[in-house]
Amino acid sequence: MLLARIIGALLCLGIGASLVLWLLTGRSHYKTWAWKLFRAGVAAAFAILALFALERALIAI
């Protein structure tokens, strides 16, 4: 769970920094990078939740 929190905090910092850079410079690749980070974060969250669900299912057996 600690790893998920660290990854989430790093993703928030990365997304926030890229959006600030996009607002300051107007270059669209910063916005694209923020979107890619967001999608990677959602995928990582689903993977972690799937592992938790799998662990619960295996404990019940």
CORPECOR-V362782 format. One record per helix or strand of 2 or more residues. SS is the DSSP state (alpha for helix, beta for strand). FROM is the first residue (numbers start at 0). TO is the last residue. Records with the same first field share a line. If there is no record, write none. Layout:
BEGIN
SS: FROM-TO + FROM-TO
END
This chain:
BEGIN
alpha: 1-24 + 27-59
END
